[in-house]
Amino acid sequence: MLYKKGSALEGVRVLDLGNVIAGPFTTAILADMGASVIKVEKPQGGDNARDNLPKKDGESTYFVNFNRSKKGVTLDLKKGKEIFFRLIERADVVVENFRPGVMEKLGYGYEELKKINSGIIYASVSGFGQNGPYKNRAGYDPLAQAMSGMMSVTGYPGSAPVRAGASVADILAAQNTAIAILAALMYRERTGEGQYIDVSLLDSAILSLSSVNQVYLTDKNNVPQRRGNGYVAGAPGSAYKCADGYVVFLALGEKAWLKLTEIMGRSDLQEMEKYGTNDARVENYLELDAEVEKWTADRTVDEVVSILNRENLPAAPILTVDQVYRDPHVRLREMFTKIKHPKIGEVEITNQAIKMSETCPYVRCSSPLLGEHNMEVYGELGFSREEIENFAEQGVL
Amino acid sequence: MLYKKGSALEGVRVLDLGNVIAGPFTTAILADMGASVIKVEKPQGGDNARDNLPKKDGESTYFVNFNRSKKGVTLDLKKGKEIFFRLIERADVVVENFRPGVMEKLGYGYEELKKINSGIIYASVSGFGQNGPYKNRAGYDPLAQAMSGMMSVTGYPGSAPVRAGASVADILAAQNTAIAILAALMYRERTGEGQYIDVSLLDSAILSLSSVNQVYLTDKNNVPQRRGNGYVAGAPGSAYKCADGYVVFLALGEKAWLKLTEIMGRSDLQEMEKYGTNDARVENYLELDAEVEKWTADRTVDEVVSILNRENLPAAPILTVDQVYRDPHVRLREMFTKIKHPKIGEVEITNQAIKMSETCPYVRCSSPLLGEHNMEVYGELGFSREEIENFAEQGVL
């Protein structure tokens, strides 16, 4: 199958008022799919992520990653109301991730913007959503992981809860927002009506725990706990230490269990009552994992993975980020890509995870410099060069 | 803001050939948004998840959760080619998550189905994608977490890597697939053309690590490591033990650091060179965290959270799944909802994380019993009651 680069969202005009991850990544998805995204930043310093590590020659590549494929303008939202309304007039979608209430205070609530553009799709991403007792709290990924239950089930039994090392709540929320925006565009196509969208990091993290939540929802006496790498559905299934790293594998079901014990030369385990059924193995998983680790300990990761995969047992090495980067499969899937930044040259970033045969998303260009497209974008809105220069002098841009 | 329940995807017809999570959750998102989803299951036992724990009175509520809002039919894909083609004729979207190659072997590759329905949008979700050396490996969430780098950055320094306790790779992949399907529907609206979509758990997990990857992509000598709950952007920022549980908080930047040390009555820390700048604090975070924990240790979680939030410092309790369920904010956000199952009555499940003012997604009905809608769905395709009964007798349904 060939994946032709293309623009599924050609003609869709998006304003990005976002900061850091959740808002900006929502619009990066749309931009890589061909939407025309204008990032609107405050004249002083712009998106806070412009200061985030890592940096190359003083420029944040963190910012570059989450803002590739967009154009950028500056605008003081307090002073530049007329300009902002002109931007809104010509937009299909606006995405913001200020704390709830900030846009309303600026006079840019949904009801206001609707007066300017009745079909506008207005998406707000926040830590906790637009209503409820916690709505005004700051929305950081670690807080969402803490309050969603995610951390309570991540880590080893008896030790402290652990945060997933990636900003999964941010990314999940951005993906949910993108889904909502696309559905809203389809609804507008049919009815002409725009709408308001409210997605939170906390809700998105809770949703990602669906299968874990289900355990508790089904039996309120059963509160899911940390199980290290123990797999709830069957045992053995965990991370095991090898001579040169770690491997993950699962032997789910009777056939896999018998096969694994044969491979390990441990058919004696088959006879033991404590490992006699899957339920028994799940119950005694810590002891069982120690037995399995005796077998992995003096083998390499590659050896264990290839022995098990040959027998059609699911197994994988635990790779570090540099190993992922070099992995031949990941290279072929083109999960990393390069853009050319106007100041610092080539920057490598992570690619989208969607392949499509006719309109495959792709990274189109660098993130914008602060205000890089002021002249172009505001010119298209009908402002003259002189007006734009005046705005800049007055600190509006 | 009022969120009116509605159907953004009204009129979109989806076939779900999925198993377990990634495929079924993709179509559950679409179904909760108003698409008409028909789940097609093998006559013997159906979706493998029908066997998954947890169960209530013998029925898997895990299956119920991922297949709510859908109708269900049975079909032996080998024997029922004619029937399958009729389903395809009337579908807009088909979603499958077999191992790559299985659909082709059945004669149901994209090129084949396109002949039946030229506008079909055909989405494949798999562990590793449709090409590359690992494409034939089984796709379990723990394998994707292992091979994406996720586990390598989750856990404490010096201890084993840890899997995020939720099936985040599955959920991320389902959300990516939903995004791709909606974009493809918009493209088809414009051009009449369908297309093929390929999303993998591995790619989706790698994408969720974007900000972590960026550290390595910017400096190939800097491989991200496990940092426990240490926050890379600033310190202190971690999980801290209280008298009755754990709390997460962050003091990012100078102002927050000064405020926190005042609150803790530890202005002496401000004078120390090892904590003199944010960079220094990030470097000495383990030592610093121990200082902070002296303050949290004899306070309750509620105390610490309310003291810090009062001062506008981001802080959150680490909640267990039952605490999340009872949380007043989560209740107000309606993150859990109930359906009525035809056999086992009321089942509580996790709700979608998207709120929309005009077409808010909602859970419409229970998951189907195996073959529950055979008569209705196949009747609508033009088969008579007698034909359908014959198909069932022959084991086609």
Chai-1 contact restraints between the chains, C-beta under 6 A:
chainA,res_idxA,chainB,res_idxB,connection_type,confidence,min_distance_angstrom,max_distance_angstrom,comment,restraint_id
A,M1,B,Y196,contact,1.0,0.0,6.0,A-B,restraint_1
A,A8,B,A183,contact,1.0,0.0,6.0,A-B,restraint_2
A,A8,B,Y187,contact,1.0,0.0,6.0,A-B,restraint_3
A,M33,B,A183,contact,1.0,0.0,6.0,A-B,restraint_4
A,P54,B,Q214,contact,1.0,0.0,6.0,A-B,restraint_5
A,P54,B,V215,contact,1.0,0.0,6.0,A-B,restraint_6
A,P54,B,T218,contact,1.0,0.0,6.0,A-B,restraint_7
A,K56,B,T218,contact,1.0,0.0,6.0,A-B,restraint_8
A,T61,B,Q214,contact,1.0,0.0,6.0,A-B,restraint_9
A,T61,B,T218,contact,1.0,0.0,6.0,A-B,restraint_10
A,Y62,B,Q214,contact,1.0,0.0,6.0,A-B,restraint_11
A,N65,B,S210,contact,1.0,0.0,6.0,A-B,restraint_12
A,N65,B,Q214,contact,1.0,0.0,6.0,A-B,restraint_13
A,G129,B,R333,contact,1.0,0.0,6.0,A-B,restraint_14
A,G132,B,H329,contact,1.0,0.0,6.0,A-B,restraint_15
A,G132,B,L332,contact,1.0,0.0,6.0,A-B,restraint_16
A,G132,B,R333,contact,1.0,0.0,6.0,A-B,restraint_17
A,P133,B,P328,contact,1.0,0.0,6.0,A-B,restraint_18
A,P133,B,H329,contact,1.0,0.0,6.0,A-B,restraint_19
A,Y134,B,H329,contact,1.0,0.0,6.0,A-B,restraint_20
A,A138,B,P314,contact,1.0,0.0,6.0,A-B,restraint_21
A,Y140,B,P314,contact,1.0,0.0,6.0,A-B,restraint_22
A,P142,B,V248,contact,1.0,0.0,6.0,A-B,restraint_23
A,L143,B,P314,contact,1.0,0.0,6.0,A-B,restraint_24
A,L143,B,A316,contact,1.0,0.0,6.0,A-B,restraint_25
A,A146,B,V248,contact,1.0,0.0,6.0,A-B,restraint_26
A,A146,B,A316,contact,1.0,0.0,6.0,A-B,restraint_27
A,A146,B,I318,contact,1.0,0.0,6.0,A-B,restraint_28
A,M147,B,A316,contact,1.0,0.0,6.0,A-B,restraint_29
A,M147,B,L319,contact,1.0,0.0,6.0,A-B,restraint_30
A,G149,B,L319,contact,1.0,0.0,6.0,A-B,restraint_31
A,G149,B,V321,contact,1.0,0.0,6.0,A-B,restraint_32
A,G149,B,V324,contact,1.0,0.0,6.0,A-B,restraint_33
A,M150,B,A166,contact,1.0,0.0,6.0,A-B,restraint_34
A,M151,B,I318,contact,1.0,0.0,6.0,A-B,restraint_35
A,S152,B,I318,contact,1.0,0.0,6.0,A-B,restraint_36
A,S152,B,T320,contact,1.0,0.0,6.0,A-B,restraint_37
A,V153,B,G165,contact,1.0,0.0,6.0,A-B,restraint_38
A,T154,B,A164,contact,1.0,0.0,6.0,A-B,restraint_39
A,T154,B,G165,contact,1.0,0.0,6.0,A-B,restraint_40
A,G155,B,V162,contact,1.0,0.0,6.0,A-B,restraint_41
A,A160,B,A239,contact,1.0,0.0,6.0,A-B,restraint_42
A,P161,B,Y246,contact,1.0,0.0,6.0,A-B,restraint_43
A,P161,B,I318,contact,1.0,0.0,6.0,A-B,restraint_44
A,V162,B,G155,contact,1.0,0.0,6.0,A-B,restraint_45
A,V162,B,V162,contact,1.0,0.0,6.0,A-B,restraint_46
A,R163,B,N229,contact,1.0,0.0,6.0,A-B,restraint_47
A,A164,B,T154,contact,1.0,0.0,6.0,A-B,restraint_48
A,A164,B,A164,contact,1.0,0.0,6.0,A-B,restraint_49
A,G165,B,V153,contact,1.0,0.0,6.0,A-B,restraint_50
A,G165,B,T154,contact,1.0,0.0,6.0,A-B,restraint_51
A,A166,B,M150,contact,1.0,0.0,6.0,A-B,restraint_52
A,A166,B,S208,contact,1.0,0.0,6.0,A-B,restraint_53
A,A166,B,L209,contact,1.0,0.0,6.0,A-B,restraint_54
A,A166,B,V212,contact,1.0,0.0,6.0,A-B,restraint_55
A,S167,B,S211,contact,1.0,0.0,6.0,A-B,restraint_56
A,V168,B,V168,contact,1.0,0.0,6.0,A-B,restraint_57
A,V168,B,S208,contact,1.0,0.0,6.0,A-B,restraint_58
A,I171,B,S208,contact,1.0,0.0,6.0,A-B,restraint_59
A,Q175,B,Q175,contact,1.0,0.0,6.0,A-B,restraint_60
A,N176,B,A353,contact,1.0,0.0,6.0,A-B,restraint_61
A,N176,B,I354,contact,1.0,0.0,6.0,A-B,restraint_62
A,A178,B,I179,contact,1.0,0.0,6.0,A-B,restraint_63
A,I179,B,A178,contact,1.0,0.0,6.0,A-B,restraint_64
A,I179,B,I179,contact,1.0,0.0,6.0,A-B,restraint_65
A,A180,B,I354,contact,1.0,0.0,6.0,A-B,restraint_66
A,A180,B,M356,contact,1.0,0.0,6.0,A-B,restraint_67
A,L182,B,L182,contact,1.0,0.0,6.0,A-B,restraint_68
A,A183,B,A8,contact,1.0,0.0,6.0,A-B,restraint_69
A,A183,B,M33,contact,1.0,0.0,6.0,A-B,restraint_70
A,Y187,B,A8,contact,1.0,0.0,6.0,A-B,restraint_71
A,Y187,B,T359,contact,1.0,0.0,6.0,A-B,restraint_72
A,E193,B,E358,contact,1.0,0.0,6.0,A-B,restraint_73
A,Q195,B,M356,contact,1.0,0.0,6.0,A-B,restraint_74
A,Q195,B,S357,contact,1.0,0.0,6.0,A-B,restraint_75
A,Q195,B,E358,contact,1.0,0.0,6.0,A-B,restraint_76
A,Y196,B,M1,contact,1.0,0.0,6.0,A-B,restraint_77
A,Y196,B,S357,contact,1.0,0.0,6.0,A-B,restraint_78
A,I197,B,M356,contact,1.0,0.0,6.0,A-B,restraint_79
A,D198,B,K355,contact,1.0,0.0,6.0,A-B,restraint_80
A,V199,B,I354,contact,1.0,0.0,6.0,A-B,restraint_81
A,D203,B,R333,contact,1.0,0.0,6.0,A-B,restraint_82
A,D203,B,M335,contact,1.0,0.0,6.0,A-B,restraint_83
A,D203,B,A353,contact,1.0,0.0,6.0,A-B,restraint_84
A,S204,B,A353,contact,1.0,0.0,6.0,A-B,restraint_85
A,I206,B,M335,contact,1.0,0.0,6.0,A-B,restraint_86
A,L207,B,T350,contact,1.0,0.0,6.0,A-B,restraint_87
A,L207,B,A353,contact,1.0,0.0,6.0,A-B,restraint_88
A,S208,B,A166,contact,1.0,0.0,6.0,A-B,restraint_89
A,S208,B,V168,contact,1.0,0.0,6.0,A-B,restraint_90
A,S208,B,I171,contact,1.0,0.0,6.0,A-B,restraint_91
A,L209,B,A166,contact,1.0,0.0,6.0,A-B,restraint_92
A,S210,B,N65,contact,1.0,0.0,6.0,A-B,restraint_93
A,S210,B,T350,contact,1.0,0.0,6.0,A-B,restraint_94
A,S211,B,S167,contact,1.0,0.0,6.0,A-B,restraint_95
A,V212,B,A166,contact,1.0,0.0,6.0,A-B,restraint_96
A,N213,B,V321,contact,1.0,0.0,6.0,A-B,restraint_97
A,N213,B,T350,contact,1.0,0.0,6.0,A-B,restraint_98
A,Q214,B,P54,contact,1.0,0.0,6.0,A-B,restraint_99
A,Q214,B,T61,contact,1.0,0.0,6.0,A-B,restraint_100
A,Q214,B,Y62,contact,1.0,0.0,6.0,A-B,restraint_101
A,Q214,B,N65,contact,1.0,0.0,6.0,A-B,restraint_102
A,V215,B,P54,contact,1.0,0.0,6.0,A-B,restraint_103
A,Y216,B,V321,contact,1.0,0.0,6.0,A-B,restraint_104
A,Y216,B,D322,contact,1.0,0.0,6.0,A-B,restraint_105
A,L217,B,E348,contact,1.0,0.0,6.0,A-B,restraint_106
A,T218,B,P54,contact,1.0,0.0,6.0,A-B,restraint_107
A,T218,B,K56,contact,1.0,0.0,6.0,A-B,restraint_108
A,T218,B,T61,contact,1.0,0.0,6.0,A-B,restraint_109
A,V223,B,T320,contact,1.0,0.0,6.0,A-B,restraint_110
A,V223,B,V321,contact,1.0,0.0,6.0,A-B,restraint_111
A,V223,B,D322,contact,1.0,0.0,6.0,A-B,restraint_112
A,P224,B,V321,contact,1.0,0.0,6.0,A-B,restraint_113
A,N229,B,R163,contact,1.0,0.0,6.0,A-B,restraint_114
A,A239,B,A160,contact,1.0,0.0,6.0,A-B,restraint_115
A,Y246,B,P161,contact,1.0,0.0,6.0,A-B,restraint_116
A,V248,B,P142,contact,1.0,0.0,6.0,A-B,restraint_117
A,V248,B,A146,contact,1.0,0.0,6.0,A-B,restraint_118
A,P314,B,A138,contact,1.0,0.0,6.0,A-B,restraint_119
A,P314,B,Y140,contact,1.0,0.0,6.0,A-B,restraint_120
A,P314,B,L143,contact,1.0,0.0,6.0,A-B,restraint_121
A,A316,B,L143,contact,1.0,0.0,6.0,A-B,restraint_122
A,A316,B,A146,contact,1.0,0.0,6.0,A-B,restraint_123
A,A316,B,M147,contact,1.0,0.0,6.0,A-B,restraint_124
A,I318,B,A146,contact,1.0,0.0,6.0,A-B,restraint_125
A,I318,B,M151,contact,1.0,0.0,6.0,A-B,restraint_126
A,I318,B,S152,contact,1.0,0.0,6.0,A-B,restraint_127
A,I318,B,P161,contact,1.0,0.0,6.0,A-B,restraint_128
A,L319,B,M147,contact,1.0,0.0,6.0,A-B,restraint_129
A,L319,B,G149,contact,1.0,0.0,6.0,A-B,restraint_130
A,T320,B,S152,contact,1.0,0.0,6.0,A-B,restraint_131
A,T320,B,V223,contact,1.0,0.0,6.0,A-B,restraint_132
A,V321,B,G149,contact,1.0,0.0,6.0,A-B,restraint_133
A,V321,B,N213,contact,1.0,0.0,6.0,A-B,restraint_134
A,V321,B,Y216,contact,1.0,0.0,6.0,A-B,restraint_135
A,V321,B,V223,contact,1.0,0.0,6.0,A-B,restraint_136
A,V321,B,P224,contact,1.0,0.0,6.0,A-B,restraint_137
A,D322,B,Y216,contact,1.0,0.0,6.0,A-B,restraint_138
A,D322,B,V223,contact,1.0,0.0,6.0,A-B,restraint_139
A,V324,B,G149,contact,1.0,0.0,6.0,A-B,restraint_140
A,P328,B,P133,contact,1.0,0.0,6.0,A-B,restraint_141
A,H329,B,G132,contact,1.0,0.0,6.0,A-B,restraint_142
A,H329,B,P133,contact,1.0,0.0,6.0,A-B,restraint_143
A,H329,B,Y134,contact,1.0,0.0,6.0,A-B,restraint_144
A,L332,B,G132,contact,1.0,0.0,6.0,A-B,restraint_145
A,R333,B,G129,contact,1.0,0.0,6.0,A-B,restraint_146
A,R333,B,G132,contact,1.0,0.0,6.0,A-B,restraint_147
A,R333,B,D203,contact,1.0,0.0,6.0,A-B,restraint_148
A,M335,B,D203,contact,1.0,0.0,6.0,A-B,restraint_149
A,M335,B,I206,contact,1.0,0.0,6.0,A-B,restraint_150
A,E348,B,L217,contact,1.0,0.0,6.0,A-B,restraint_151
A,T350,B,L207,contact,1.0,0.0,6.0,A-B,restraint_152
A,T350,B,S210,contact,1.0,0.0,6.0,A-B,restraint_153
A,T350,B,N213,contact,1.0,0.0,6.0,A-B,restraint_154
A,A353,B,N176,contact,1.0,0.0,6.0,A-B,restraint_155
A,A353,B,D203,contact,1.0,0.0,6.0,A-B,restraint_156
A,A353,B,S204,contact,1.0,0.0,6.0,A-B,restraint_157
A,A353,B,L207,contact,1.0,0.0,6.0,A-B,restraint_158
A,I354,B,N176,contact,1.0,0.0,6.0,A-B,restraint_159
A,I354,B,A180,contact,1.0,0.0,6.0,A-B,restraint_160
A,I354,B,V199,contact,1.0,0.0,6.0,A-B,restraint_161
A,K355,B,D198,contact,1.0,0.0,6.0,A-B,restraint_162
A,M356,B,A180,contact,1.0,0.0,6.0,A-B,restraint_163
A,M356,B,Q195,contact,1.0,0.0,6.0,A-B,restraint_164
A,M356,B,I197,contact,1.0,0.0,6.0,A-B,restraint_165
A,S357,B,Q195,contact,1.0,0.0,6.0,A-B,restraint_166
A,S357,B,Y196,contact,1.0,0.0,6.0,A-B,restraint_167
A,E358,B,E193,contact,1.0,0.0,6.0,A-B,restraint_168
A,E358,B,Q195,contact,1.0,0.0,6.0,A-B,restraint_169
A,T359,B,Y187,contact,1.0,0.0,6.0,A-B,restraint_170
